[in-house]
Structure formats: structure tokens, C-alpha cells
Amino acid sequence: MKNSISRIEQKRRFMKNFRATKTLYLFVIPGLVYYALFKYWPIYGSQIAFRDYSPFLGFTKSPWVGLENFERFFRSPDFFLILKNTLLINVTNLILGFPFPIILAILLNQVRNKAFKKLVQTATYAPYFISVVVLVGMMYTMLSPYSGVVNAVIRFFGGDPVHFMGKPGMYVMIYVLSGIWQTCGWSAIVYIAALASVSPDLHESAIVDGAGRLQRIWHIDLPGIMPTIITMLILTAGQLLTIGFEKSYLMQNSMNLGVSEVISTYTYKRGLVDGDFSYASAVEMMQSVVNFVILISVNKFSKRFSDTSLW
């Protein structure tokens, strides 16, 4: 009897809360519809990774081949090259690119001139909204061996023009440094927000005790945003095999193909250009599974050695 009354009371409270917040639930619906249509429903089509897919037979009637497409990729002569290129770019970006937004956020947090601070923030946020196509076009123009401003400076000092975009040894650094320039300011927003939650009383007490600016940054600001840093590091590690297709493909040419061919460009060529949809789907599925395993592993490691984790 008591359980029945308790359930009725819970139901009554739920309906009361729902009526009070029903407008908020309406705002959730578009997001749910988006994820259902464009994120979860396409998972149904991932079964073609295990089939010899034919557009004329459809998903369910195409012959089942099991893990054959995965085995083809692992035995492919391109496997190690593509994996190496993908990891090299992402690991370099992790080492060089991950600290930059943190440093920028800490520096901006120390600025007391509001006008100058807003100017720097605007200047660093703006590149994020530049299209990747425009960004790569700017790079080709500025680094051109014939009319680029960089080579103009090199010639001015008596050097020979350098074909930056055609040199395999420079591809990774150009890719990573241009990415840092484009996303550094935008990525710093989350750290700036985290620094805003650090109590000013801690800094005041440290100043009274004679602590300098660098000491306060090291002992107050960095520990204060460390949970945010660890969370962002976990999420970044979960994308270790993922590289944006557009930028990689636009920067790619016959001279740097040995270092610019990554998983995303490879699956595009095998899937859409060659029409081998099953094989391309298998490669992408392998990429997603490995990323998920890395995410789980790094999160577990973080949870074991710190108090911060995604769940």
C-alpha cells in the first residue's frame, strides 16, 4: 500500500515538474531529432563494412563477408604508411598544439587592460571562423615559390625560393602550425572560463605572502584549471586517429603524398572515387573502434591517478 502511494506521489511530482519546465523540454527536441537522424540512424548502414556491398542489392541483400574487408586493410601495403602519417600529425599536434590555448588563456588572464584584452581575444578568435578552403588558399599564396611573401623575404636575404607545400619534410609542421593559428584562440575559451572560477582570494593571500606572478600562476592558476586540462586531454586523445578530411585533401599533392595520405583521404579515394564502399566503411569503423578504445584507456588511466575523468 505504501509503495503504491509512493509511486503515485512520485508520478504526481514528475508531472508537476514537467508542466513547470515543459518549455525547456521543447528546446531539447531539435537536438534529439538531429542526433537521431544524423548520428544514430546512419549506424544502421555501418553493416556494409561486413558485406560486399552493392548499391543494386542494398544493405541487407548484399553478400555477408564477415571480417574480410578489415583483413584486406591490415594486409594492404598502404596500412602502415597511412597509420604512421595519421599518428605523426596528431601526436605532433598534441605535443605542440595542446599547450598553446592554455598558455594563451593564462596570459590573457594576467592582462588588466580590458581594451587590449578584448583586442587580443578578437584577433585570436577570428581565424577560427575562416573556412578551411580559404585557409589552405592563403597558405598556398603566402608560401608560393614564385609570388609568396615568405619566399620574397628569403630572396631578399639572398636565399633560393623554397617550395614549402611540395616538400614532404615540411608538410607536418605546416599542417600543425596553421591549425594552431586557426584554433588556438577559440580553444582557449574553455580555459579562460575555468580561470574565472579560481578564487581571487587565493591570489591576494599569495601576494601578501610575497609570491610573484609566475609563482601564483604555477601554484594557483594551473592547479585550479588542471581538471579542465585533463578533461580536454582525454577528449583529444580520443581523436588520435581522426584528422579532418578537407584540410588534408586540399594540402595534398603528388610531391607530398607520402606524408599527406591519412585515413580520411584514403577512405575518400577508396570509397567515393573507386566505389569500394564496404572497404572504406571497414577502415572508418576500425578508426572509430581504436579511437574509442584509446578514449576508454586514457580515461581509466586518468581516473586511477587523478580525481578527474569523463565518468
N, C-alpha and C positions, 0 to 999 in steps of 0.2 A: 504493500500500500504506500509506504514511504517512498520507495523507488519510483512508483508511478507518479506521485505528486512532485517528486524532484525533477523527473523528465518533463512534466508539464510546465513546471516553473522555468526550467532551462529553455524550453521552446518559446515560452512567453517572453523571456528576456531577450532571446535571439531576435524574435520578430520586432520587439521594441527597438533594439539597437539597429536592426536593418532599416526600419522606417526612418530612423533619425539620421542614418548615413547613406541612404539609398542613392543620393546624388553622387557620392564618391564611388560607389559600385559601378555607376554608369560610365565613369571615366576609365574604369578598368577594362570594360568590354572591348573597346577598339584594340587594345594591346593583346588581349586574349585571342581575338579574331586574327590579328596579324600573325601571332606565333602559331596558331592552329593551321592557317593556310600556307604560310611561307616557311615554317620551321619544322613542324611535326608531320604534316601531310606528305611533304616530299620524302620523308624517311621511308614511306611505302615503296618508292621507286629504287631505293638502295639495294633491293634484292637482285638487280641486274648485275651486281658485282659477282654473284654466284651463278649467273646464267650466261649462255651465249646469246646475248640479246639481239633481236631483230625487230625493227620498228613495225614490220608487217605482221609479226606474231604477237607483239605486246609483251607486257611484263610476265604474265602468268603462263603463257604458252611457249615462251622461248625455252630451249633445252636447258636443263639444270646441269651445271658442270662443276659444282662444288667450289673447291679452292684452286681450281686450275688457273684462273686469272691472277691470283696472288702469287702462285708459283712462277708464272711467266715473268712477273715483275722482279721477283727475287733472283731469277736466273738471267735476267736481262743484263747485257753488258753496260747499260746506262745506269743501273741501280746504284752502284757505289758513287759514281760521279754526281748524280742528282742529289743523293743523300749528303754527300760531302759539301756540295755547293750550298744547299739549303741550311745545313748546320753552321757552315762557316759564316754566312751572312747573319744569321740570327744570333749566334754566340758573340760575334763581333759587335753587333748592335746592342746586345745585353751588357757587354763589358763597357763599351764606350757611351752608349745612348741612355742606359738606365739611370746613371748618376746625374746627368745634366739637368733634368727637371727638378731634382732635389736641391742641387746647388743653386739653381735659379730661384727657386722658392725661398730658400734661406736668405739669399742676397736681397731679394725684394722685401722680405720681412724686416730687414735691417734698415731699409730706406725710410726716412721720416718725412721727406718732401713728397707730399701727396701728388702734386702735379707731375713731378718727374717719375714717380712710381707708376702712375696711370699711363704715362707716355711709353715707358718701357714695357708694361704689360700689353698695351695695344700693339706695339711693334713686334712683340714675340708671339702674340696670339694670331695676328693677321695671316702669316704664312700657312696656318692650318687650313684656311678656307680656300687656298689656291688649289685648283684642280690638278690631279696627278699629270694629266696630259700637258697642262701649261707648265708645270714644274719641270718635267723632262725636256720640254721645248726650250725652257730657259737654260737648262744645263747644256744642251747641245749648242745653243747660241753662244753662251759665255765661254764654253770650253772648245769651241771650234778652232782647228789649227790654222784656219785662214783668216777669220774675222773676229774670233773670240777675244774678249777683253783680257782674259788670263794670258793667252799666248801673245797678245800685244805687249803686255808687261815683260814677258820673257824675252821677246825680240828686242825690246827697248834696252835691256841689260846685256844684249849680245848673245842670247841663247837661241837654240833652234826650237821651232814650234813642236809641241807635243800633241799627239792625237790621243787625248785623255780617254775618250769614250771607246776607243779601239784597243786600248792596252788592257789585257786581261788582269795584270797585276794591280791596276788601279780601280777596277770595277767595284770591288767590295767596299773600299773606302769612300768612293764617290756615292755609292748607294746609301751607305750608313750615314755619312756626314750630311748629305742632303735631307735624309729622313730626320736627323736630329734638328736641323734648322727648321724644318717644316712643323714638327710636332712638339718641340721642347716646351714652348710657351703654353700650349694647350694642356700638355701632360702635367705641367707644374700647378695647375689649378687645384687639383686634389690635395697636393702638399701644402699649398697656401691656406686652404681651408683647415687642414689639420693643424698647422702652426697657429691659426687663430684661436684654437681651443686650448693652447698652452697658457697657463695662468700667468699674468703679468707679475703677480706677487713673487713668483719664483725668481724672476729676473731682478726685481727690486731687492730681494733678500741677498741675491748673489752679488749685486753691485755694492751693497753695504759691506759685504764680506771681502770686497776688493777683487772680485772676479772680473777679468777682462772680457771683451766681446767674443773672442774665439773660445774662451773657456765656457762662456754661457751657451754658445752655440753647441759645443761638444757635449756639455753635461746637462743641458736643459732642453734645447730645441730638438736635437737628434733623438734623445730618448723619448721625447714627447710624441714624435711622429713615427717612431720605429714600428708600431703596429701597422700603420698605413703603408710604410715602406715594404714590410714583409708581405702584406696582402697583395700589393701591386707586383711584387717579385714573383709570388706564387702564380698569379694570373698571367704574367709574362712568360714564365717557364712553361705554362700550359699551351703556349703558342709556338713552341720551339721548332716545330716542323711546318709552320704556316708562314707563308710570305705572300704579300699582295700580288696578284697576277698583273695588274695594269702596269705598275712601275717596272717590274722585272721584264715584262714583254716589250715595253716601249724603249727600255735601255738596251735591249738585246740586239746584237748584230753579229755578222759572220765572224768578226775578229775576236769578240769576247764570249762566243758561245760556250767555250769550255768551262767558264766560270759563272755564266749568267743563266744557264739552264737549271731551273729549280723545279720542284714538284708541281707547282701551279702551272708553269708554262709547258711542262712536259705533258700533263694531263689534258691541257687545252689542245695541244697538237695531236695527241693520240686519240682524244675523244671527238672533238669537233672537226678537226682537219682531216684525220684519217678515218673517222667514223667508227672507231673501235670503242664503243660506249661502255661495254662491260669491263674492258681492261682499264679504262680511265676511271671508272667508278670504283674498281678494286683498289687502285692506287690511292684515290682520295679517301676511301674507307680506312686503308692502312694508316694513312696520315692522321685521321681523326682518332683512331684507336690508340696510336702511340702518344699523341698529344694528351689524351685522356689519362693514360697510364702515368705519364710524366706529371700531370697535374695532381693525381691522387698521391703519387710517391712524394712529391715536394711538399704537399700539404701535410701528409703524415709526418714527414721529417720535421717540418716547422712546428707541428703540434707537440712533437716529442721533446724538442729542445727549446721551445719558447711557449708563451701563452697565446700566441696568435695563430689562427688557422681559419680556413673558409667555413668549416663546420666542425 
